[in-house]
């Protein structure tokens, strides 16, 4: 039986990740998503270019895009959907996360709870 993915990518997010990988100089293997303490709500999503994957990371692949999920963030990202949006004033990755309890007013940080493994 196949294991369910930790998180999923929208087509738009997969397109953007694939574009970043393709155009990276020096070359990268993908992007790593993680969580760090910070911001007024307590936690922030992180994204970094990955040249050397960590074998402990979870790997999400969609339409040629590769995202590595930091092992310390897995329980906070279970069921999360990563998207990429472009608006009149900003563009960037967004996260629809069922583990999010609240967000700060500025939208830069969130409060997350660990997913209940079941």
SVG drawing of the C-alpha trace seen along z (x, -y; Angstrom):
<svg xmlns="http://www.w3.org/2000/svg" viewBox="-8 -46 35 48">
<polyline fill="none" stroke="black" stroke-width="0.4" points="0.0,0.0 1.4,-3.4 1.9,-6.0 0.0,-9.2 2.1,-12.3 3.0,-14.6 1.8,-17.6 0.6,-18.3 1.5,-20.9 -1.0,-22.8 -0.2,-22.8 0.8,-26.4 3.2,-25.7 4.7,-22.7 5.2,-25.0 7.0,-27.6 9.2,-25.0 10.1,-23.4 10.9,-26.8 13.2,-27.6 15.0,-24.3 15.4,-24.6 16.8,-28.1 19.0,-27.8 22.7,-28.7 24.4,-26.8 22.0,-23.8 19.7,-22.7 17.9,-19.4 14.8,-21.2 13.3,-23.3 13.1,-22.5 10.1,-23.5 10.3,-23.8 9.0,-25.6 10.9,-27.9 10.0,-29.7 9.4,-33.4 6.9,-36.2 4.1,-37.5 2.0,-34.2 4.9,-32.0 6.0,-30.1 7.0,-30.8 7.3,-28.7 10.8,-28.5 11.9,-27.7 15.5,-27.1 17.2,-25.9 18.6,-22.4 21.8,-21.4 22.5,-18.3 19.3,-16.5 19.2,-15.3 18.3,-11.6 16.0,-12.2 13.9,-14.7 10.5,-13.6 10.4,-14.0 7.4,-15.3 7.5,-15.1 4.8,-16.5 5.0,-17.2 8.8,-17.4 8.9,-19.6 10.8,-18.3 10.1,-19.6 11.9,-18.3 10.1,-18.5 12.4,-19.1 12.0,-16.1 11.4,-18.5 8.4,-20.0 6.6,-16.8 4.0,-16.8 3.1,-20.4 2.7,-20.0 0.6,-16.8 -2.3,-17.4 -0.9,-20.8 -1.3,-22.1 1.4,-24.4 0.2,-26.9 1.8,-29.8 -0.2,-33.0 0.4,-36.1 -1.7,-39.2 -1.4,-42.9 0.9,-43.6 2.8,-40.4 3.7,-36.9 4.8,-33.9 4.1,-30.5 1.1,-30.0 0.1,-27.2 -3.3,-25.8 -2.6,-24.0 -5.2,-22.1 -2.8,-22.2 -2.9,-26.1 -4.6,-27.4 -4.3,-31.1 -2.3,-33.6 -0.9,-37.1 -2.5,-40.2 0.4,-40.8 0.3,-37.3 3.9,-36.6 3.6,-34.0 1.2,-31.3 0.3,-29.3 0.5,-25.6 -0.4,-22.4 1.1,-19.0 -1.1,-16.7 -2.5,-13.7 -1.1,-10.6 -3.8,-8.1"/>
</svg>
